Amino acid sequence: MSQLEAALAAERNRIGTEVGISDWIIVDQPMIDGFAKLTHDDQWIHTDPIRAAAETPFGDTVAHGFLTLSLASRFAYDCLPPVDGQSMSINYGFNRLRFLSPVRAGSRLRGRFTLRDVQRRSDTELLRTHDLSIEVEGHHTPALVAEWLSLIVVDPEP
């Protein structure tokens, strides 16, 4: 059995199982402000705590949805181990993505991953799909849910 076939078989055995929960990350106002500056998205609901407290139902500033999404890579590093022979993992996109609840400044977030599917894409590539939920500590509804695809590149056989 080739290295890729062994990796595929091992991953298929994990389909439907929760494969990891990341560490918590605090999304504070300096992080939100830095993201606003980097992305040129300085809408006041993100960057003006006084106005956000007075004029929004959130009572504070909220993180950009794309800031929440961008933390998915960090969460994946925390809890998705490489497959045997893996040389790299490449973000391949999303089948589905929804922002379900706001992330107030000062919230703690973590990622929860369940393996949904894995397919052989070539002699050196697996396409892996995870269900991702980004949870807000103390809240029932997650901030984000998605089907996240990643391309796993396995070293070719010698």
SVG drawing of the C-alpha trace seen along z (x, -y; Angstrom):
<svg xmlns="http://www.w3.org/2000/svg" viewBox="-30 -57 43 59">
<polyline fill="none" stroke="black" stroke-width="0.4" points="0.0,0.0 1.4,-3.4 1.9,-6.2 -1.0,-8.1 -3.3,-5.1 -2.4,-4.5 -3.1,-8.1 -6.4,-8.0 -7.5,-4.8 -6.5,-6.3 -8.4,-9.5 -11.5,-7.7 -11.6,-5.9 -12.0,-9.3 -14.9,-10.6 -17.7,-11.8 -15.5,-12.1 -14.5,-15.3 -10.8,-15.5 -9.9,-18.6 -10.8,-21.5 -8.3,-24.4 -7.1,-26.5 -9.0,-29.7 -7.9,-33.0 -9.0,-36.4 -10.3,-38.8 -9.7,-42.2 -10.0,-45.7 -6.3,-46.0 -6.7,-42.9 -9.9,-44.3 -8.2,-47.7 -5.2,-46.0 -7.4,-44.0 -9.3,-47.1 -6.1,-48.9 -4.7,-46.0 -7.9,-45.5 -8.9,-49.1 -12.3,-48.2 -12.6,-50.8 -16.4,-50.8 -17.3,-52.3 -19.1,-49.2 -15.6,-47.7 -13.4,-50.6 -15.4,-53.1 -16.3,-51.6 -18.2,-54.6 -20.4,-54.9 -20.9,-51.1 -22.0,-51.0 -24.6,-53.8 -25.9,-52.9 -25.7,-49.1 -27.6,-46.2 -24.2,-44.6 -23.3,-47.1 -19.7,-47.2 -17.6,-46.9 -17.7,-43.6 -15.0,-41.8 -15.1,-41.7 -16.6,-38.5 -13.5,-38.0 -11.3,-38.5 -13.2,-35.6 -12.7,-33.5 -9.0,-34.4 -8.4,-32.8 -9.5,-29.4 -5.9,-28.8 -4.6,-29.3 -7.2,-26.9 -6.3,-24.3 -2.6,-24.5 -3.7,-23.8 -5.6,-20.6 -5.3,-19.1 -2.3,-16.8 -0.6,-16.1 -1.2,-12.8 1.7,-10.4 4.0,-11.6 2.4,-15.1 4.7,-17.8 2.1,-20.6 -1.5,-21.6 -3.1,-24.2 -6.2,-26.2 -8.6,-25.1 -11.7,-27.0 -15.2,-26.6 -18.3,-24.8 -20.4,-26.7 -19.8,-29.5 -22.1,-31.3 -21.6,-34.0 -24.2,-33.2 -23.5,-35.5 -21.4,-38.6 -18.1,-38.5 -17.9,-41.3 -14.5,-42.8 -13.0,-40.8 -14.6,-37.5 -12.7,-34.2 -13.0,-32.0 -12.0,-28.5 -12.3,-26.2 -14.0,-22.8 -13.3,-20.4 -15.1,-17.3 -13.8,-15.4 -16.6,-15.4 -14.9,-13.8 -11.6,-12.9 -11.0,-12.1 -8.0,-11.1 -7.4,-14.0 -4.2,-12.8 -1.2,-10.5 0.1,-13.0 -3.0,-14.9 -5.9,-14.3 -8.8,-16.7 -10.1,-16.9 -13.3,-18.6 -13.9,-19.6 -16.9,-20.9 -15.6,-23.9 -17.5,-25.7 -15.9,-28.8 -17.3,-29.0 -17.7,-32.0 -17.1,-31.2 -20.3,-31.3 -22.6,-31.5 -24.8,-28.7 -24.7,-29.9 -21.3,-29.7 -19.8,-32.8 -19.2,-30.9 -19.9,-27.5 -18.3,-26.3 -17.3,-23.4 -13.6,-24.0 -11.6,-22.3 -7.8,-21.7 -5.5,-20.0 -3.1,-17.7 0.1,-17.1 1.9,-13.9 5.5,-13.3 5.7,-11.2 6.9,-7.6 10.7,-7.2"/>
</svg>
